[in-house]
């Protein structure tokens, strides 16, 4: 993949996760969502830190303390390791393209 906006999924029933770069203490991933959200009661509890930005679309991240963060195009957020969070919503009318950087 040479362009983050190419090779989008033909089927939007599930999110698409593509590793762009994997290194010892670093992973860069493109995520494509289309109206998806985390299942009720599900929380990510990751071992690594995650820096995430929205390149296209809109998303909401919810934290287990009740805080909700809106992510519009260009907004970015750093999520500390083991900070429980979930995708509350993504834009249903068009794809949301995320860039996520996971690091130790």
TORDREN-28395 format. One line per 10 residues: number of its first residue (from 1); for each residue x, y negated, z of N, C-alpha, C, O. Coordinates in pm, 1 decimal. Each point is the difference from the previous one (the first is absolute). Example, Ala and Ser with C-alpha at 12.3 -4.5 7.8 and 13.67 -1.06 7.14 Angstrom:
# residues 2
1 = 1319.0,569.0,780.0,-89.0,-119.0,0.0,90.0,-120.0,0.0,103.6,1.9,66.5 | -138.6,-106.9,-138.5,82.0,-119.0,6.0,-77.0,-109.0,73.0,50.9,-110.8,16.9
This chain:
# residues 104
1 = 85.0,116.7,0.0,-85.0,-116.7,0.0,89.8,-123.3,0.0,87.9,-14.0,85.0 | -110.5,-73.8,-179.6,81.7,-119.2,-9.6,-77.0,-127.0,33.0,60.8,-104.7,22.0 | -192.2,112.1,-18.1,-81.7,-116.6,28.1,-104.6,38.8,103.2,-71.1,99.0,-17.6 | 61.1,-176.3,125.2,-91.2,32.4,109.4,-146.8,-4.2,-40.1,-84.7,56.3,69.4 | 53.8,-122.6,-180.8,-138.5,-14.5,-43.0,-38.1,96.9,-111.5,-112.9,-3.2,-48.8 | 205.9,88.9,8.3,-26.4,101.1,-102.6,-24.9,134.8,64.2,24.2,19.0,119.2 | -72.4,73.6,-198.8,-23.5,138.0,43.2,-92.6,7.3,121.2,24.6,74.6,94.7 | -131.7,-153.9,-99.9,-99.8,3.7,106.6,-84.0,125.4,-15.5,-15.6,50.6,-111.1 | -38.2,-0.1,220.1,-76.0,125.5,-9.0,-125.5,-15.5,-86.0,-63.9,-105.3,-0.1 | 30.2,209.8,-71.8,-121.7,0.7,-80.0,-121.4,29.9,87.9,-111.6,-40.8,-31.9
11 = 133.4,111.4,141.3,-106.2,38.6,92.3,19.4,-77.1,130.5,104.3,11.7,64.4 | -203.0,-89.2,-26.3,12.8,-81.7,119.3,-66.4,63.3,122.7,-26.6,-69.4,98.1 | -0.3,200.0,-102.5,-61.0,67.1,115.2,95.4,8.6,118.4,-43.6,7.5,114.9 | 173.8,-8.4,-143.0,100.6,8.6,105.8,106.7,-105.4,-22.0,24.8,-43.3,-112.5 | 37.3,3.0,221.4,113.7,-91.6,-11.4,116.0,73.0,-66.5,11.2,122.3,7.9 | 74.1,-199.1,-73.0,120.5,56.1,-61.6,121.8,-54.3,73.1,11.0,-120.7,21.6 | 79.5,208.5,16.3,123.5,-35.3,69.5,117.9,42.8,-86.7,12.7,117.6,-34.2 | 73.8,-213.2,-1.5,116.6,29.2,-82.9,125.8,-49.4,70.1,14.3,-119.3,26.7 | 76.8,211.8,3.0,130.3,-40.2,52.7,80.2,-63.8,-112.9,17.7,60.1,-106.0 | 30.6,-181.5,128.9,81.9,-69.6,-97.9,148.3,15.5,29.0,82.5,5.6,-91.2
21 = -49.9,1.2,220.4,139.0,13.5,43.7,0.4,71.4,133.6,-72.2,-37.9,92.1 | 153.7,141.1,-82.3,15.1,72.6,126.3,147.4,4.7,32.3,81.1,44.3,-81.4 | -46.1,-90.6,201.3,137.7,-2.0,46.9,-1.6,47.1,144.9,-107.0,14.1,59.1 | 220.5,9.7,-3.3,12.0,56.4,134.7,-91.9,-67.6,102.0,-73.5,69.7,70.0 | 74.9,-201.6,-59.3,-79.1,-71.1,100.8,-99.0,-97.2,-61.8,-41.6,-96.5,64.1 | 3.4,122.4,-190.5,-84.5,-95.1,-71.6,-82.1,72.8,-105.3,50.6,87.0,-70.8 | -177.9,-123.7,61.5,-86.6,52.6,-106.0,-88.0,-114.0,-47.9,-61.1,-69.8,80.9 | 54.3,50.6,-212.0,-85.8,-101.9,-59.8,-107.4,72.9,-78.9,29.1,89.2,-79.7 | -153.9,-128.6,103.1,-112.7,71.8,-56.1,-98.8,-98.0,-62.3,-25.6,-107.3,54.6 | -29.2,145.4,-168.8,-112.4,-74.0,-57.4,-126.0,77.0,34.5,-6.4,122.0,-15.5
31 = -94.1,-195.3,62.6,-129.0,59.4,34.0,-105.4,-69.7,-85.9,-0.3,-122.6,-10.7 | -88.5,199.9,-50.0,-110.3,-55.2,-76.0,-130.0,47.8,64.2,-26.5,120.0,8.5 | -53.9,-216.2,36.4,-128.8,28.9,62.9,-109.8,-60.9,-85.0,23.3,-93.2,-77.0 | -142.5,146.8,91.9,-115.7,-54.1,-72.8,-123.7,25.0,85.9,-79.0,90.7,-26.2 | 64.6,-173.9,129.8,-113.9,13.5,89.5,18.8,99.9,112.9,-92.0,22.1,78.7 | 209.4,38.6,-69.5,22.5,98.7,105.9,26.0,-68.5,134.5,38.9,-116.5,7.8 | -62.3,194.4,96.4,34.5,-40.1,136.5,37.5,126.7,76.0,-25.6,111.6,-45.2 | 86.2,-131.3,161.0,33.6,115.7,83.1,-128.4,61.4,54.8,-96.8,-71.8,25.0 | 94.7,202.5,-6.3,-119.5,63.5,56.7,-28.5,-53.8,140.5,91.5,-40.2,71.9 | -218.1,40.1,-34.4,-38.2,-42.8,134.4,78.9,79.1,104.2,10.8,122.3,-8.8
41 = 43.2,-192.5,106.0,74.0,63.8,108.1,143.9,34.5,-33.0,73.5,45.0,87.9 | -30.4,-64.9,-213.3,138.0,31.1,-39.4,88.8,-120.9,23.3,-37.0,-112.9,-32.3 | 155.7,137.9,89.2,99.3,-106.2,22.0,135.9,49.2,-47.7,42.9,109.7,36.1 | 25.1,-190.8,-117.2,139.0,27.7,-33.0,82.4,-23.9,125.5,-19.9,-99.6,69.6 | 111.9,190.0,-40.7,94.3,-12.5,112.0,134.7,48.0,-53.7,41.4,113.6,23.0 | 25.3,-202.8,-94.5,117.6,35.3,-78.1,128.9,-8.8,80.3,12.8,-80.8,92.0 | 81.8,165.4,-128.7,130.0,3.3,66.2,89.1,-115.1,-43.8,90.5,-39.9,73.3 | -115.6,-14.2,-193.0,83.4,-109.4,-49.7,-79.6,-130.9,-1.7,-122.9,0.1,8.0 | 195.7,-111.0,-18.5,-62.3,-130.9,-16.4,-50.9,-9.1,-143.6,50.6,67.8,-89.4 | -152.0,-153.1,68.4,-53.5,-18.5,-134.9,-20.8,-148.7,-26.6,-69.8,-69.1,74.1
51 = 131.7,22.2,-181.3,-26.7,-133.9,-51.7,-85.5,19.7,-123.3,35.4,77.9,-88.5 | -147.9,-147.8,81.9,-93.0,20.4,-110.8,-45.7,-134.5,-55.2,-16.7,-96.6,74.4 | -3.3,91.7,-206.8,-54.1,-118.8,-65.8,-103.3,44.2,-102.9,6.1,111.3,-52.4 | -101.0,-200.2,24.4,-99.5,24.7,-103.1,40.6,-77.8,-124.5,15.4,-122.1,4.0 | 1.9,194.3,-114.6,38.7,-60.4,-126.6,-121.5,-35.5,-85.8,5.1,-91.4,-82.3 | -113.8,165.0,103.0,-124.1,-24.1,-73.0,-114.7,49.0,86.7,10.9,104.0,64.9 | -121.4,-178.7,-63.5,-117.1,43.6,73.9,-7.5,-59.4,139.0,46.9,-111.3,23.9 | -106.0,186.2,67.4,-24.0,-44.3,136.9,-9.6,123.2,88.0,-46.8,105.3,-43.3 | 92.0,-119.6,168.5,-10.9,109.9,95.9,-13.7,-55.8,141.3,38.1,-113.8,27.6 | -92.3,194.7,59.5,-4.0,-31.1,142.4,67.0,113.7,76.2,-27.5,117.7,-23.3
61 = 115.6,-155.6,114.3,65.2,95.1,90.5,-58.6,-23.5,138.9,-12.0,-114.1,44.7 | -23.7,220.9,21.8,-53.5,-7.5,135.6,97.3,68.9,94.6,51.8,107.7,-29.8 | -27.9,-170.4,143.1,87.7,57.2,103.0,-84.6,54.4,113.7,-113.8,-42.8,19.2 | 169.2,137.2,56.3,-78.2,65.8,104.5,-38.1,-93.3,114.7,-81.7,36.8,84.4 | 140.1,-157.6,-79.9,-40.6,-97.4,101.2,-116.8,-86.8,-47.7,-42.2,-91.8,70.3 | -10.5,121.4,-191.7,-113.4,-73.0,-54.5,36.4,-111.1,-96.0,-88.0,-54.7,-66.5 | 214.8,19.9,57.3,43.4,-106.3,-90.9,-17.5,45.6,-144.7,33.8,112.9,-35.4 | -87.6,-203.5,-48.1,-18.0,27.3,-141.9,78.1,-105.1,-77.9,-11.7,-119.7,26.4 | 91.7,165.7,-123.0,81.8,-89.2,-81.8,-46.4,11.8,-144.6,-2.4,109.3,-56.5 | -34.6,-223.4,-3.1,-34.0,-6.1,-141.4,128.5,-18.1,-80.3,83.9,-83.6,33.6
71 = -69.2,161.7,-138.5,115.4,-11.5,-88.5,-48.0,-34.8,-139.6,-58.9,83.5,-68.7 | 84.0,-206.0,26.9,-26.5,-45.7,-136.0,128.7,12.0,-80.6,105.1,31.4,55.8 | -112.2,-55.8,-185.0,117.5,7.4,-86.4,113.1,-85.3,57.9,-17.8,-118.6,27.8 | 133.3,180.9,-10.4,117.9,-69.0,51.0,16.4,5.8,150.0,108.9,-26.6,50.8 | -214.6,60.8,21.9,12.3,11.7,146.0,80.3,124.6,33.6,-8.2,101.0,-69.8 | 85.1,-108.8,176.4,76.8,116.8,42.6,-5.4,11.8,150.9,-31.6,-95.8,70.7 | 63.0,215.2,-22.7,-16.3,33.9,140.7,104.5,103.5,36.9,27.6,91.5,-77.6 | 30.7,-105.4,195.7,91.4,100.7,51.9,-70.3,75.2,111.5,-52.3,-60.9,93.3 | 50.9,192.1,-102.8,-65.1,85.0,98.6,107.7,82.2,68.5,68.7,79.4,-64.3 | -54.2,-98.2,193.6,102.8,71.3,76.4,-31.6,149.6,6.3,-116.1,40.7,-4.6
81 = 220.1,38.7,15.1,-17.0,144.2,16.0,-93.8,26.4,118.0,8.2,-67.1,103.0 | -95.9,163.7,-118.6,-97.1,44.5,101.0,-104.8,-105.1,35.1,-73.0,17.2,97.6 | 63.8,-124.9,-174.3,-109.4,-94.8,19.0,-119.9,56.7,-76.7,-2.2,-0.9,-123.1 | -95.6,49.3,196.4,-112.9,67.5,-63.4,-80.9,-99.3,-82.7,-36.2,-108.5,45.4 | 9.4,151.0,-170.1,-73.1,-85.7,-93.1,-72.9,86.1,-102.1,26.7,119.4,-13.5 | -118.2,-181.9,-57.4,-76.7,68.9,-102.9,-35.9,-99.3,-108.9,0.4,-120.9,23.1 | -31.1,170.8,-140.8,-49.7,-84.7,-107.4,-151.1,-11.6,21.8,-74.4,97.2,-13.1 | 32.1,-217.7,46.3,-142.7,-23.0,26.3,-78.0,-7.4,-130.6,-110.6,53.0,-10.1 | 169.4,-119.7,-90.6,-66.8,-8.1,-130.0,98.5,-43.7,-106.7,102.5,-61.9,28.7 | -136.0,95.6,-152.6,70.8,-51.8,-117.2,-106.1,-44.3,-99.7,-115.7,41.3,8.1
91 = 155.5,-123.9,-99.9,-92.4,-56.9,-97.1,-60.9,109.7,-86.1,72.0,84.0,-54.0 | -203.7,-84.4,41.0,-68.7,104.9,-76.1,-13.6,-34.4,-148.1,-10.2,90.0,-83.4 | 9.9,-218.7,49.7,-24.9,-41.7,-137.6,120.6,20.6,-92.1,-15.9,13.0,-121.4 | 133.8,-10.0,178.0,122.2,18.6,-77.9,102.1,69.4,88.9,-19.6,10.9,121.1 | 126.9,35.2,-180.1,101.0,68.6,80.2,74.6,-98.9,90.0,17.8,-117.1,-33.4 | 24.3,168.3,147.1,92.4,-71.2,87.9,134.3,69.2,-15.0,11.3,121.1,18.6 | 90.4,-199.2,-52.3,134.5,55.1,-16.2,85.4,-52.3,114.1,17.4,-120.7,16.6 | 34.8,212.5,60.7,83.7,-30.2,115.5,144.8,36.3,-32.3,26.3,86.1,-83.9 | 66.6,-152.6,151.3,139.7,41.4,2.9,33.4,19.5,147.2,-11.0,-93.1,79.7 | 51.5,213.2,-44.3,30.1,31.9,139.1,146.8,41.2,11.8,49.9,80.0,-79.1
101 = 17.4,-135.5,178.4,138.7,33.3,28.5,4.5,61.7,139.5,-31.9,-65.7,99.1 | 71.8,191.7,-92.7,11.8,71.0,127.2,147.9,6.5,35.7,83.1,35.4,-83.6 | -50.4,-69.4,207.8,140.1,-4.2,39.8,15.5,39.8,146.5,-94.4,-6.7,78.8 | 217.9,49.0,-44.4,32.0,40.1,137.7,37.7,-119.7,82.9,30.1,14.0,118.6
